[in-house]
Amino acid sequence: MIELLLDAGPIVKLVLLILVYFSVVSWGIIFFKWRVLRRALKQSRAFQDYFWENRRLEQVAQELKQYPASPLSNVFRSGYQELVRQQHGKGEEQTLPPNVSANVNRAMERSCTAETERLEKHLTFLATTGSATPFIGLFGTVWGIMGSFHGIGQSGSASLAVVAPGISEALVATAMGLMAAIPAVVAYNHFLSKVNILLEQMESFRQDFLNIVENLTRRS
C-alpha cells in the first residue's frame, strides 16, 4: 500500500491528501460529538428526574450548575429567568402579568434554537464527508486509470504486467474514499438520532414548563 501511494501520480496524491484530511477531521468530530451527546443525554435524564422530584422552581434553579451539559437545564434557565423578571412584588404579594406565558415561551424558544445549533454543530461536516469523499476517490481512480491507458498507448503493450500496477494504484483512491465515507455516514446517522431525542425532550419540557407558568399565573 505504501509503495502504491509513493508511486502514484501528483493528482492521485493530491486526491489522497484531501481524503486523509476529511478522514482525520471526521474522526476528530466523531470522538468529540460522541462525548458531548453522551454527556448531554446523561445529564438531561438526571435533570428531568430532579425537576419532577422537587417541582420547586427556586430550588431547581439553584442546582443548575450540576447539569452544565444538559440542554434541558439551559432551556429551564432561560424560562425561569424570564419568569422571575416578570414577577412584581415580594413574598406572598408576588403577581404575574397576563402575558407572562408568551414572554417565557419566547425566551425558551430562543434557548431551544441556540441548543439545537450547539447540538447539530459539526454534523454537517460528517454529512459532507459521507456524500463527497466517494466521488473524490472515484475522481482519483478515473484519473489514475486514464494515466494507465495513456501509458499503454505509449508503450504499445496491453499485457497485465503493464496495466495492473496503474489500475491498482488508481483503485487506492476509491478505497480511501470509502474508508473516509463509511464511518462518517454511520456516525452522522447515529448522532442525528441522539440529537432528535434531545430535541424532543426540549420541546416536551418547554410545554410542561409553560403549563406550570400558566398555573402560577392563574393562582396569582
C-alpha positions in Angstrom: 0.0 0.0 0.0 2.8 2.5 0.9 4.6 1.6 -2.3 1.4 2.3 -4.3 0.9 5.6 -2.6 4.6 6.7 -3.3 4.4 5.7 -6.9 1.0 7.5 -7.5 0.9 10.5 -9.8 0.6 14.0 -8.4 -3.2 14.3 -9.0 -3.8 11.0 -7.3 -1.6 12.0 -4.4 -3.5 15.3 -4.1 -6.8 13.4 -4.0 -5.4 11.1 -1.3 -4.3 14.0 0.8 -7.8 15.5 0.6 -9.3 12.2 1.6 -6.9 11.9 4.5 -7.9 15.4 5.7 -11.6 14.5 5.6 -11.0 11.3 7.4 -8.8 12.7 10.2 -11.2 15.6 10.8 -14.2 13.3 10.7 -12.7 11.0 13.3 -12.0 14.0 15.5 -15.6 15.2 15.2 -16.9 11.6 15.9 -15.0 11.4 19.2 -15.9 14.9 20.2 -19.6 14.6 19.4 -19.8 11.2 21.0 -18.6 12.7 24.2 -20.8 15.8 24.0 -24.0 13.9 23.2 -23.3 11.2 25.8 -23.0 13.9 28.5 -26.0 15.8 27.2 -28.2 12.7 27.3 -27.0 11.6 30.7 -27.3 15.0 32.4 -30.7 15.7 30.7 -32.1 12.5 32.2 -30.7 13.4 35.6 -32.1 16.9 35.4 -35.6 15.7 34.4 -35.6 13.3 37.4 -34.5 16.1 39.7 -37.0 18.6 38.3 -40.0 16.4 38.7 -39.0 15.1 42.1 -38.7 18.7 43.5 -41.1 20.8 41.4 -39.9 23.9 43.3 -38.5 26.2 40.7 -36.3 28.2 43.0 -34.6 25.0 44.3 -34.2 23.6 40.8 -32.6 26.9 39.7 -30.0 26.7 42.5 -28.9 23.3 41.3 -28.4 24.1 37.6 -24.7 24.2 37.9 -24.8 20.4 38.4 -26.1 20.0 34.8 -23.9 22.2 32.6 -24.1 19.9 29.6 -27.9 19.4 29.7 -29.9 21.3 27.0 -32.9 21.0 29.3 -31.2 22.8 32.1 -30.3 25.7 29.8 -33.9 25.9 28.5 -35.1 25.9 32.1 -32.7 28.7 33.0 -34.0 30.9 30.2 -37.6 30.3 31.1 -37.0 30.7 34.8 -35.0 33.9 34.4 -37.8 35.4 32.3 -40.4 34.3 34.8 -38.5 36.0 37.7 -38.1 39.2 35.6 -41.8 39.3 35.0 -42.7 39.0 38.7 -43.9 42.0 40.6 -43.9 42.4 44.4 -42.3 40.4 47.1 -43.1 37.3 49.1 -46.8 36.3 49.1 -47.7 39.5 47.2 -45.9 38.5 44.1 -48.0 38.7 40.9 -47.5 37.8 37.3 -48.8 39.8 34.3 -51.3 38.0 31.9 -48.8 37.8 29.1 -46.1 36.1 31.1 -46.6 32.8 29.4 -45.9 34.3 26.0 -42.8 36.0 27.2 -41.5 32.9 28.9 -42.3 30.9 25.8 -40.3 33.3 23.6 -37.3 33.1 25.9 -37.4 29.3 25.9 -37.8 29.1 22.2 -34.7 31.2 21.8 -32.8 28.9 24.1 -34.1 25.8 22.2 -32.8 27.3 19.0 -29.4 28.0 20.5 -29.2 24.5 22.0 -30.3 23.0 18.6 -27.5 24.8 16.9 -25.0 23.6 19.5 -26.1 20.0 19.3 -26.0 20.0 15.5 -22.7 21.7 15.3 -20.1 19.9 13.1 -22.7 17.3 11.9 -22.7 19.0 8.5 -19.1 18.1 8.0 -19.8 14.5 8.6 -22.7 14.6 6.1 -20.4 16.3 3.6 -17.7 13.7 4.2 -20.1 10.8 3.7 -21.5 12.2 0.5 -18.4 13.8 -1.1 -15.5 11.5 -0.4 -16.6 8.6 -2.5 -16.8 10.9 -5.5 -13.4 12.4 -4.7 -12.0 9.0 -4.5 -13.7 8.0 -7.8 -12.2 11.0 -9.4 -8.7 9.9 -8.3 -9.4 6.4 -9.7 -10.6 7.7 -13.0 -7.6 10.0 -13.4 -5.3 7.1 -12.5 -6.9 4.8 -15.0 -6.7 7.4 -17.6 -2.9 7.6 -16.9 -2.6 3.8 -17.2 -4.3 3.8 -20.6 -2.1 6.6 -21.7 0.9 4.6 -20.7 -0.4 1.6 -22.6 -0.8 3.8 -25.7 2.8 5.0 -25.4 4.3 1.6 -24.8 2.1 -0.3 -27.3 1.7 -3.2 -24.8 -1.6 -4.1 -23.1 -0.3 -7.0 -21.0 -1.4 -7.5 -17.4 2.0 -6.7 -16.1 1.8 -3.2 -17.7 -1.9 -2.5 -16.9 -2.2 -3.9 -13.4 0.1 -1.6 -11.4 -1.5 1.6 -12.7 -5.1 0.3 -12.1 -4.3 -1.0 -8.6 -2.7 2.4 -7.8 -5.8 4.2 -9.1 -8.2 2.0 -7.1 -6.5 3.0 -3.9 -8.2 6.4 -4.2 -11.6 4.7 -4.3 -10.8 2.6 -1.3 -9.6 5.6 0.7 -12.8 7.5 -0.3 -14.9 4.6 1.1 -12.8 4.4 4.2 -13.5 8.1 4.9 -17.2 8.0 3.9 -18.4 4.9 5.7 -17.6 5.9 9.3 -18.8 9.4 8.7 -22.2 8.2 7.4 -22.6 5.7 10.3 -21.7 8.3 12.9 -23.9 11.0 11.3 -27.0 8.8 11.4 -26.2 7.8 15.0 -25.6 11.3 16.2 -28.7 12.6 14.4 -30.9 10.1 16.2 -29.4 11.2 19.5 -29.9 14.9 18.7 -33.5 14.2 17.7 -34.1 12.6 21.1 -32.7 15.7 22.8 -34.9 18.0 20.7 -38.0 16.0 21.5 -37.1 16.2 25.2 -36.6 20.0 25.0 -39.9 20.5 23.2 -41.7 18.3 25.8 -40.0 20.1 28.7 -40.9 23.5 27.2 -44.6 22.6 27.1 -44.5 21.2 30.6 -42.8 24.4 32.0 -45.3 26.6 30.2 -48.2 24.6 31.9 -46.5 25.3 35.2 -46.2 29.0 34.4 -49.9 29.2 33.4 -50.9 27.6 36.7 -48.8 30.1 38.6 -50.5 32.9 36.6 -54.0 31.7 37.4 -53.1 31.4 41.1 -51.6 34.9 41.2 
